[in-house]
């Protein structure tokens, strides 16, 4: 999965899952607008690890189709 696909997957999940969006906002104090291609790619100072968690939760809630993300790995 390239960076743009990953960013789009995160944004789609946050857009269509209230429970995941609320989890991100309350537990991590990170908001939709905080995700851009730099923050998703940056694992040290950005939100790369959180982006991976959001994608996994999006798959579990069926917001994302796992087949579309077959190149994604944690």
Beta strands, then each sheet from edge to edge (+ up, - down):
end
